[in-house]
């Protein structure tokens, strides 16, 4: 019997819960807002989960914009300004072994 041991190129995966207080997002537009998350680094890959529904508000993108800073782009699809709820968002941070040098494809196993 043989076993196949594979290993990816992610050095660490971290889940953090961060209270955020977003600002208003104008009607029919997107707005990128920055928040401090201690420990994130340029080159990290990041996901976000907003725990509740705000009608007309979505998250269009999330990225690490600088050391300890995450930028969240909110989208407002309504005809009036909306302020997303202040609440605790969950972020999952994937730290590559070699930030900035990711492969362009997945190797065959």
Buried (B, 14 or more C-beta within 10 A) or exposed (E): EEEEEEEEEEEEEBEBEBEBEBEBBEEEEBBBBEBEBEEBEEEBBBEBEBEEEBEBBBBEEBBBBEEEBBBBBBBBBEEEBBBBBEEEBEBEBBBBEEBEEEEEEEEEE
